[in-house]
Amino acid sequence: MTGRSIAVSMSPGLGSVAVLGGGVAGLTAAHELAERGYRVTVYERNDTPGGKARSMDVPGTGTGGRLPLPGEHGFRFFPGFYRNLPDTLRRIPYPNKSGSVHGNLVNATECLVARDCGRPNLRFPVRTLLSLPVPESLLPSALVESVAGLLDTALNLPPSEIVHFLGRLLVHITSCELRRIEQWERVPWWEFIRADAMSREYQQLLGVGITRDLVAVRAEVASTRTVGRLIQAFIYNLLGRGNDGEIDRVLNAPTSEAWITPWEDHLRGLGVEFEFATEVEEFVYDGGRITGVQVRSTRGPASRTAVADHYISAMPVQDARAAWGVDLRAADPQLERCDRLRTAWMVGVQFYLRTRMPLVHGHVIHVDSPWALTSVSQAQFWKGRDFHSTYGDGEVADCLSVDVSAWDKPGILYGKPGVKCTPDEVRQEVWAQLKAGLNGAGQRVLTDTDLHSWFMDPAVTGLGGPSPSNREQLLIHPVGTWYDRPSSRTAVPNLFLAGDYVATDIDLATMEGANESARQAVNALLDADGSTAPRCRIRRLYRPPELALLHRLDEIRYRSGLPHLFDCG
């Protein structure tokens, strides 16, 4: 340990819990525990809660009584197959028609696949098949673009390859869980869909595009179990099976306004205490238990020890494992295995525009962009507020929020990966890649004169120097990741794990995974404490009952050493 250690009591005694980390996992754990009568303190290294999910003010941008421009780590996306997180949103009061934060979710109805080299973009609706409203992509203003994009894709993607891909999806969907864990978890998505033998269009759309834009990892190494599980969830969402809502949902205001701040207020009302600007240094392990956690204020050098009966580690994996000492790691081998978990940069850039830019009523996938960009025009979803009069200096009308998934690939302007670029080179590179996909086919959508300013999460530091860093990295899912993901219950009776790296049913580093893991951690704590309080309900991804027979058949075949019935080799 380092620094001066001063023991401070957090009202120790039956029922006190220290939650280390104030992101979605930590806030979910605090919420569930406080509702069950526990005394909870959340320790968070940032000045505000929310972790990667929060929005943040762009310093010095609010003038004339307006709010600062809203920045973020990356845009928020709430698929309809999320079911645990929406349950939490319904339990956060908010003054709207629904009476909860869940009412701040609005449907995005379309998706645009942007293509480079002058090729037509592909626009398609994203609604469940039971939805009655006509998507904007089927209205005359967008029909020409939709048809042109479909024809272009059809001409470049042979029908035989589409049939082949659907066949591979059928194999995964009808595979038993044992085969998925023991076989498909070890097979890269690229190999599973046999991309090497297919056209470039197939590789770009169904190999590279899906994995980089949705899972943030290269298709050549991405776990088939994880990728297939995500695609399967979207398919069932499309069919309206076991989902909370429409396929693509976003918030109707900046994240902290619409969700995180009301959540903090509600938790304080439940008695939760917060200690912000407080960084965890090390768990103190003695006598087979955690006896305290050494923490340090980010505003000063002094360390102190926070004490509670129970501890939930809800920090990102790279921070959590740095705080697990040698003795603690020896007490539970799964903590040691977490060293093999991999993280990568997936951080966004926000571009503030002088005119409204509703590119599509939903997300844009820039499938040909080297840096695997996805974007959303946000002002169109923030109904009831005028961007000009609410934020900034009165000149900004929209925020084009862009997620950058591939920071290790050369760009189109400087030929360097993002981690080697200066901040301004990153800005210019992302802007150029956006224009390459959106300004083709005779269109001029983005113009340099319309760009007012830009922002990137200050968690990213050192760009252009020898040691670039991102404090808010994302767990990625190369093959074998599942075997190293820990459970929420540890071998230490008063230590529990929550976070998007913990093993969950959704098996994806998401807000839903963070929420699900926190529910698991709370249930494990309740068991260890002998509590009679009701356990948190955990909703699994939808399993269609009509496939149960095929799953049982495949399990018999797998245990007998036979390939999947539909896997032709």
Secondary structure, 3 states (H helix, E strand, C coil): CCCCCCEEECCCCCCEEEEECCCHHHHHHHHHHHHCCCEEEEECCCCCCCHHHCEEECCCCCCCCCECCEEECCCCCCCCCCCHHHHHHHCCECCCCCCEHHHHEEECCEEEEECCCCCCCEEEECCCCCCCCCCHHHCHHHHHHHHHHHHHHHHHCCHHHHHHHHHHHHHHHCCCHHHHHHCHHHCEHHHHCCHHHCCHHHHHHHHHHHHHHHHCCCCCCEEHHHHHHHHHHHHHHHCCCCCCCCCCEEECCCHHHHHHHHHHHHHHHCCCEEECCEEEEEEEEECCEEEEEEEEECCCCCEEEEECCEEEECCCHHHHHHHCCHHHHHHCHHHHHHHHCCEECCEEEEEEECCCCCCCCEEEEECCCCCCEEEEECHHHCCCCCHHHHECCCCCCEEEEEEECCCCCCCCCCCCCHHHCCHHHHHHHHHHHHHHHHCCCCCCCCCHHHEEEEEECCCEECCCCCCCEECCCEECCECCHHHHCCCCECCCCCEEECCCCCCCCCCCCCHHHHHHHHHHHHHHHHHHHCCCCCCCCCCCCCCCHHHHHHHHHHHHHHHCCCCCCCCCC
